Amino acid sequence: MGAVKTILGIVGVAMILVGGLWALQGLDIIRWPASSFMLGDTTWTRNGVVVIVIGVVLIWFSRRR
């Protein structure tokens, strides 16, 4: 069971990082890559926040006893 919790934690951290990138691109704060279709699109802000929340939940499950 320990390996599953470790994998959940790693996936959770990755989801938080990717979701943060999406949200910041949607808010037009991070402009990388410069020709991205996600820049300034609030749909990607919402999607990023949803992915961040799911990542936090995965980390929470991985930390439970």
N, C-alpha and C positions, 0 to 999 in steps of 0.2 A: 504494500500500500504506500510505502514511502516513495517509491519511484513515480507513482501516479501523482502524488502531491507535488513532487519536484517538477514534473512536466507541467502540471497546472500552474504552478508559480511562474515558470519560464514563459509559458504562453500568455499568462496574465500580464507580465511585464512587457512583452512584445506588443500586446494589444494596446496597452496604455501609451507606449511610444508611437505606434502607428496612428492611433486615434488622436493623439496630441498633434502630430504632423498634419493630419487631415483637418482638424479643427482650426489650427493656425493658418493653414493655406486657405480655408474657407473664409476666415476673417481677414484675409489679405495681409497678414502679419509676416508670414514666411513666404517669400516669392521664389521658391526653388521647386522644380526647375522653372525658369522664366516663362516658358511657353505652356505651362500646365493648364489644363481645362478646369482645374479645381480652384484656381485663384479667384477670390472674391465671390464665390458661390456659396450662399448660406446653407444649401443642402449638404455640402460637405462638412460644414461646421456641426450641423445636427448629427450627421453620420459619425463624425469623429467623437462627439460627446457620448453617443450610444456605445461605441466601441470601447471608450475609456471606462464607462460604467461596467460593462461586461468584464473587462480586464480586472477591475477592482474586485468584482464579485468572485472571479476565479482565484485571485490571490487570497481573498478572505477564506474561501473553501480550502485552499491549500494550507492555510495556517491553522485551521481548526484541528483539534485533537480527536 
